[in-house]
Amino acid sequence: VTQNEKDNLMNAENLGIVFGPTLMRAPDLDAMTALNDIRYQRQVVELLIKNEDILF
């Protein structure tokens, strides 16, 4: 997906925004805690995408 970033506008950061909360949200968090965690979830997914060649 990121290889076609110029066409789809989905860079690693945008993918992190979309998939971070979906992949990493804890089921029993209150709304405020979940909102605060979104930034970190995005960063983790972004790092996974940017370093996929090393990690996988």
Secondary structure, 3 states (H helix, E strand, C coil): CHHHHHHHCCCHHHHHHHHHHHHHCCCCCCHHHHHHHHHHHHHHHHHHHHCHHHHC
